[in-house]
Amino acid sequence: MRHTLKSIFSIVLLGLSLTSVAQDSIPKKTERYGIRVGADLSRLARSFYEKDYRGLELVADYRLSKKIFIAGEIGNEDLTDNEAQLSYTTKGSYFKVGLDFNAYDNWLDMENMIYAGMRYSVSTFSQQLNSYSIYNTNPYFGENTLEPNQKFDGLTAHWVEFVAGVKAEIFRNLFLGFSVRLNYLVSNQKPEGFDNLYIPGFNRTYDGNFGAGFNYSVSYFIPIYKTAKKTETLKKK
């Protein structure tokens, strides 16, 4: 009986040792943390096919936790809009900063995102009134077109931006993204006798305090450090 118990005890110890070795030999899964930097492709493309527009936007995000990212955009726009009765030029820069929440549960080593977030945005810009037409009800005299070339510098605007989008890894560390944005103006410094019809970073203001936009981005992920990935264990009753 003693020899039987001793054999069983030896087998149990051997099994525990093999289990420990097997667990140590399995590589631990890790999660990467770092910064992702890139540019908005839509503004670059628009600068090529639209002669009266020049724009550039740089994008970045940094992973704070498993689901939370700090994100921001910085850019510059130069737009001349020639309408039927009005021509104006808007030039300026903008900066946006906020947080994104990733609602997508990645598996294996994937780092894709389906996210929602918010930005607080600031723009500094100038408006130049190139020309405008005064409508005359008498067809004999026609319209009277004035060219004041009046410029308003040092204008500012602040707004809150709600963001929803996706980012997918197409190659190692290279991501392609798309987002839609709904904007609400918090403050808007208007020039005397004129209105801000376009605000860099905000878009058109024809709908009052609300605006909308989108961007297509390509970005590259720069890893900084790794942490062990937490795994869930199932307990049998």
C-alpha positions, 0 to 999 in steps of 0.5 A, a space after each residue: 500500500 505504501 509503495 502504491 501511494 508513493 507511486 501515485 504521489 510521484 506521478 502527481 508531482 511529475 504531472 504538475 512539473 510537466 504542466 508548469 513547463 508547458 505553461 512557461 513554454 507558451 509565449 505570453 500575448 502582449 499589447 502594443 502602446 505607442 503613437 500613430 501619425 499620418 495625414 488626411 488624404 481628402 484635403 491633399 486630393 482636393 488640393 490637386 483637383 480644385 484650383 481655388 483650394 489648398 489644405 493639409 491636415 496632420 493626424 495623430 493618436 496615442 494609446 492611453 489604455 486598452 480602449 482609450 486613445 488621446 487624439 488630435 488634428 492640426 491643419 491649414 486651409 486656403 479657400 477662395 469661393 466664387 459664387 454668383 453674387 459673392 467672392 471671398 477668400 479664407 485662410 487660416 490654421 486650426 488645432 483639435 484635441 480630444 479622446 477616442 473610445 475603441 468599441 472593437 474587440 480585436 483578436 490575436 495581434 489585431 489593432 483595428 478600431 471602430 471608435 467614437 470620440 470628441 474634440 475641442 477645436 480652435 481656429 485662427 484665420 482671416 477673411 477677405 471680401 473680394 467682390 460682391 454684387 448688388 441686385 437691381 430690380 431694374 433690368 436696364 441698369 443690371 447688377 452693380 458689382 463692387 470690389 472692395 478687397 477688404 481683409 479681416 485679420 485675427 479672427 477666431 472660432 471655437 467648436 466642439 466636434 463629435 467623431 465616429 470612424 474606423 481604422 484598419 491595418 492594411 500592412 504592418 503598422 500602416 493604417 487606413 482610416 475614415 471618420 465623419 464629424 458633426 460640429 457645433 460652434 461655441 464661439 465665432 468672431 465675425 468681422 464687422 459687416 461680413 460673416 464667416 461663411 467658411 472656417 478652416 477646420 470647421 467647414 461651411 457655416 451656412 447652417 448656423 452653428 452646426 457643421 459637418 465634415 469627414 476625412 480619409 487618413 493614412 497613418 503609421 504606428 510607432 510602437 513605444 512599449 508593450 504590456 502583457 495582454 490580460 486573458 480571461 479564464 473559464 471556471 467550471 462549476 
